[in-house]
């Protein structure tokens, strides 16, 4: 029996003595995707941080292809195939696009920067430009491309479409869908645009106070969209 690409088992995580994520569980096979939804402050980014090794997990398990990684350092998880694309993008602003990519591609097993240029032709056009000279959409492309050069089996994306023009969102969506189909990359997607996130992922869960309040595939979530909207409402 093949192990799941990524599993969370009753994960409790937070900062210091404060629990932000409390008992979250899910299973994702290779090529699956999960949209993590919820209001601001309910634990979405903390959950991604816990999966990536940036936030302390006080109890529960995180399994990457059946092996526990909840106690592994973030860089160890990257080497095992679990990579985070943070909301802040974290590109090197003073380096060119190509320099950013070459740093990410320096590890053994990287597919090489030509792969990034094939996925995002715009980056090839802008390869001599510094990160600070890129638009928000181009910076997001670069952030995702850098993550892909670590050769991930699991990609965690925190608000990848925030502040981007619809045409850029469409391009990024197509790229992510292609990666799932051609590379069987598993994805966990935190996104404020709930309907878009569910459409991309095909599965989703809604967090409320750090716990799963609602979960299911795209069809079941759409059937209960009124409940989803209530959980996403600020009121």
PEPEGI-V152738 format. One record per residue. N is the residue number from 0. RES is the residue in one letter. OMEGA is omega in whole degrees, 0 to 359 (NA if undefined). Layout:
n:N res:RES omega:OMEGA
n:N res:RES omega:OMEGA
This chain:
n:0 res:X omega:181
n:1 res:X omega:179
n:2 res:X omega:175
n:3 res:X omega:178
n:4 res:X omega:180
n:5 res:X omega:176
n:6 res:X omega:170
n:7 res:X omega:183
n:8 res:X omega:177
n:9 res:X omega:184
n:10 res:X omega:174
n:11 res:X omega:185
n:12 res:X omega:179
n:13 res:X omega:185
n:14 res:X omega:184
n:15 res:X omega:179
n:16 res:X omega:183
n:17 res:X omega:178
n:18 res:X omega:178
n:19 res:X omega:176
n:20 res:X omega:189
n:21 res:X omega:173
n:22 res:X omega:181
n:23 res:X omega:178
n:24 res:X omega:171
n:25 res:X omega:176
n:26 res:X omega:178
n:27 res:X omega:175
n:28 res:X omega:178
n:29 res:X omega:180
n:30 res:X omega:176
n:31 res:X omega:175
n:32 res:X omega:181
n:33 res:X omega:174
n:34 res:X omega:177
n:35 res:X omega:187
n:36 res:X omega:176
n:37 res:X omega:177
n:38 res:X omega:174
n:39 res:X omega:175
n:40 res:X omega:182
n:41 res:X omega:175
n:42 res:X omega:184
n:43 res:X omega:181
n:44 res:X omega:177
n:45 res:X omega:178
n:46 res:X omega:178
n:47 res:X omega:179
n:48 res:X omega:178
n:49 res:X omega:178
n:50 res:X omega:184
n:51 res:X omega:182
n:52 res:X omega:179
n:53 res:X omega:180
n:54 res:X omega:182
n:55 res:X omega:174
n:56 res:X omega:183
n:57 res:X omega:174
n:58 res:X omega:183
n:59 res:X omega:183
n:60 res:X omega:168
n:61 res:X omega:185
n:62 res:X omega:177
n:63 res:X omega:186
n:64 res:X omega:175
n:65 res:X omega:181
n:66 res:X omega:183
n:67 res:X omega:177
n:68 res:X omega:186
n:69 res:X omega:178
n:70 res:X omega:181
n:71 res:X omega:176
n:72 res:X omega:183
n:73 res:X omega:183
n:74 res:X omega:176
n:75 res:X omega:179
n:76 res:X omega:176
n:77 res:X omega:181
n:78 res:X omega:178
n:79 res:X omega:174
n:80 res:X omega:181
n:81 res:X omega:188
n:82 res:X omega:180
n:83 res:X omega:167
n:84 res:X omega:187
n:85 res:X omega:179
n:86 res:X omega:183
n:87 res:X omega:178
n:88 res:X omega:171
n:89 res:X omega:172
n:90 res:X omega:176
n:91 res:X omega:188
n:92 res:X omega:184
n:93 res:X omega:178
n:94 res:X omega:178
n:95 res:X omega:176
n:96 res:X omega:183
n:97 res:X omega:178
n:98 res:X omega:175
n:99 res:X omega:183
n:100 res:X omega:182
n:101 res:X omega:176
n:102 res:X omega:181
n:103 res:X omega:184
n:104 res:X omega:185
n:105 res:X omega:181
n:106 res:X omega:177
n:107 res:X omega:178
n:108 res:X omega:178
n:109 res:X omega:180
n:110 res:X omega:179
n:111 res:X omega:189
n:112 res:X omega:177
n:113 res:X omega:177
n:114 res:X omega:179
n:115 res:X omega:180
n:116 res:X omega:177
n:117 res:X omega:181
n:118 res:X omega:182
n:119 res:X omega:181
n:120 res:X omega:180
n:121 res:X omega:179
n:122 res:X omega:178
n:123 res:X omega:178
n:124 res:X omega:185
n:125 res:X omega:190
n:126 res:X omega:180
n:127 res:X omega:181
n:128 res:X omega:177
n:129 res:X omega:181
n:130 res:X omega:181
n:131 res:X omega:182
n:132 res:X omega:182
n:133 res:X omega:173
n:134 res:X omega:178
n:135 res:X omega:179
n:136 res:X omega:179
n:137 res:X omega:176
n:138 res:X omega:179
n:139 res:X omega:175
n:140 res:X omega:181
n:141 res:X omega:179
n:142 res:X omega:179
n:143 res:X omega:180
n:144 res:X omega:178
n:145 res:X omega:179
n:146 res:X omega:182
n:147 res:X omega:180
n:148 res:X omega:171
n:149 res:X omega:178
n:150 res:X omega:184
n:151 res:X omega:167
n:152 res:X omega:178
n:153 res:X omega:181
n:154 res:X omega:177
n:155 res:X omega:184
n:156 res:X omega:182
n:157 res:X omega:178
n:158 res:X omega:184
n:159 res:X omega:184
n:160 res:X omega:185
n:161 res:X omega:175
n:162 res:X omega:184
n:163 res:X omega:178
n:164 res:X omega:181
n:165 res:X omega:181
n:166 res:X omega:178
n:167 res:X omega:177
n:168 res:X omega:180
n:169 res:X omega:179
n:170 res:X omega:180
n:171 res:X omega:178
n:172 res:X omega:179
n:173 res:X omega:181
n:174 res:X omega:180
n:175 res:X omega:179
n:176 res:X omega:179
n:177 res:X omega:179
n:178 res:X omega:178
n:179 res:X omega:185
n:180 res:X omega:187
n:181 res:X omega:183
n:182 res:X omega:183
n:183 res:X omega:178
n:184 res:X omega:178
n:185 res:X omega:184
n:186 res:X omega:168
n:187 res:X omega:190
n:188 res:X omega:171
n:189 res:X omega:185
n:190 res:X omega:180
n:191 res:X omega:179
n:192 res:X omega:190
n:193 res:X omega:183
n:194 res:X omega:178
n:195 res:X omega:181
n:196 res:X omega:180
n:197 res:X omega:179
n:198 res:X omega:180
n:199 res:X omega:188
n:200 res:X omega:184
n:201 res:X omega:176
n:202 res:X omega:180
n:203 res:X omega:171
n:204 res:X omega:179
n:205 res:X omega:178
n:206 res:X omega:174
n:207 res:X omega:182
n:208 res:X omega:175
n:209 res:X omega:180
n:210 res:X omega:179
n:211 res:X omega:179
n:212 res:X omega:183
n:213 res:X omega:177
n:214 res:X omega:179
n:215 res:X omega:176
n:216 res:X omega:186
n:217 res:X omega:182
n:218 res:X omega:182
n:219 res:X omega:177
n:220 res:X omega:179
n:221 res:X omega:177
n:222 res:X omega:180
n:223 res:X omega:186
n:224 res:X omega:177
n:225 res:X omega:178
n:226 res:X omega:177
n:227 res:X omega:182
n:228 res:X omega:177
n:229 res:X omega:180
n:230 res:X omega:179
n:231 res:X omega:183
n:232 res:X omega:179
n:233 res:X omega:184
n:234 res:X omega:NA
